[in-house]
């Protein structure tokens, strides 16, 4: 069976510090991978998605970046965090090539920027 | 602009009671509609998926309906349990990759004794 792991679960960082959130998927090959952010009272916002190693599409311009160094690894990074980066970050995967729209989410990472 | 609106924003019901959550969307073209359940501090989990030709689909005590003409969906929860307390998110998909998903803001359901 497929599983998705995301860490760290919680993170408190000062403004201006770097960020690295990691996500790995097990039990499937060549998945679509996604990073979402969920702010309180708002719907999930797609930040990045990837259809293959080294292929990253950005949906929202911001000070975040994503990388996919391996087939089942997805990393969300920032060089300098802003207060507005606080939120609940979710990694997800879906099946390629045909996507029925089902996303399988990780447990999330709650980031607080102080 | 593609939008998904859910109502009510929040709901409190007694254990054992039924409830219905609403989802209206303006996404076009339409591929499918999913309801996700998200426990507090956890990632969402898919409950049901409905395509254009499906009117009703059940998953245990959860029953989703879809009216593609009026672009409305509902999620009915029967005989609610404390474990049903969660946010329920309606997600509408356009054809293509999952980057074409539009998420509602969710309905927060609390089931009490």
Interface residues (C-beta under 8 A of the other chain):
Chain A: X6 X32 X34 X41 X42 X43 X44 X46 X49 X51 X57 X59 X88 X90 X92 X94 X99 X100 X101 X102 X103 X104 X105 X106 X107 X108 X110
Chain B: X4 X31 X32 X34 X41 X42 X43 X44 X45 X46 X49 X89 X91 X93 X96 X97 X98 X99 X101 X102 X103 X104 X105 X106
